[in-house]
Amino acid sequence: MTDSASLYSTTDTLVDVPVLDSSLSSYQAGDVGPIHVSLYSNYDRSPPNAERLTRVGFPSTQTRGQASTGRLPNPLSSLRKRLQCQIPVRDARFAWQYAPEASSVDEVEQRIKEVPTSRRIATLWELQLAEVTGIRNRPRLAIIFAALYKAMDLRAKVGMHWASVTLTAPAWWVDRGDDPDTEQQEEEEDRRNAEQHSGEDTPSPTQEEVDAFWSQNPTLHPSHRETPAELLARLSPPSRHAQRTLDRIIACLERQGAMLSNAGFSSRPSAARRDPRKRPTIQLIGLFPQFMMAELKRAASRKRGALSAEDAMLLAGAGQEVQLLVRTDDEAGDADSDKVTEATKHMAVILQGWQVRLQNEPYLKGTPHWGGMLGAMGGGMAFGGMGGGF
């Protein structure tokens, strides 16, 4: 890489992500199978190394040149590098790995130390990870997404968008605790409550309620630097009901093409959500198809950001003729159109009333020039490490 400073570099990459070989070397490269997702992205001069991606089980190719999308031709577009990376369904739907909850001040201190600085390319998930509970991960997806999209010179993503989504339960959502034998009853009651309260807005706290919350909880105020002991005191794990609700929401989003690498629950209370266990906030990060991003943005732009019945139906797949991920053979074998339609309605009801916040990733772009390039190289390693849990 003797010409790494040249814009006309013909090298494969300027910044490699060492974590690709060290963390994924136990997986053998080979045929991705009949069902996979192809991701396309364009870079000015430093795409991920296609050979390394292929070697660890994500077949990739790189070409030079990107067609100009503007009215005037862009002379630099022919210099850009276009990467195609295939994600096998075995990775997109890989079983979740559950991270243990922090149980000591030392473990919390370690989490805090791993929070990226403003000089690094970082995601919202990384910045908030110290106070997330019920963490579940797909480490291979987390590492690959970081390798593909943590880049200072990423110019275009095609079809799929890397983003963090925050979903807060509506006020009528009732936590039913940790009873393992009430799953079907929980789902039926959640659906019935959602139908009864369809169209209702979750009221926002008044300014007096907000002031009272800060006066009663001074350690949570943004101006206060929370100690590890204070953070540990509020890291309570989510209930079984909350975990099962997250399972259903993930199934709903992934059925329509989302690929999620990390998920968990925020432990930070607020004036509107004083007990995070009784009214959970779910945090997700992954790739979302274009139509899903559009629906989430539309809902988030409203005053309270709540998903309407129409939003929920669109997210669950009603009216979508093309899915980025098709059903597997097992799912297709016993599914007819009536069953699929009914399942879509059930999934849509689950999402009604949840408040949405959406953040394109990476959240922090890093410091330009040398600081940003170091961030791109070190950030991929940090993301992969955090994605694996603690």
Summary of the structure (lengths in Angstrom):
residues: 390
radius of gyration: 21.8
end to end distance: 35.4
largest distance: 66.1
contacts: 1203
relative contact order: 0.18
helix: 39%
strand: 18%
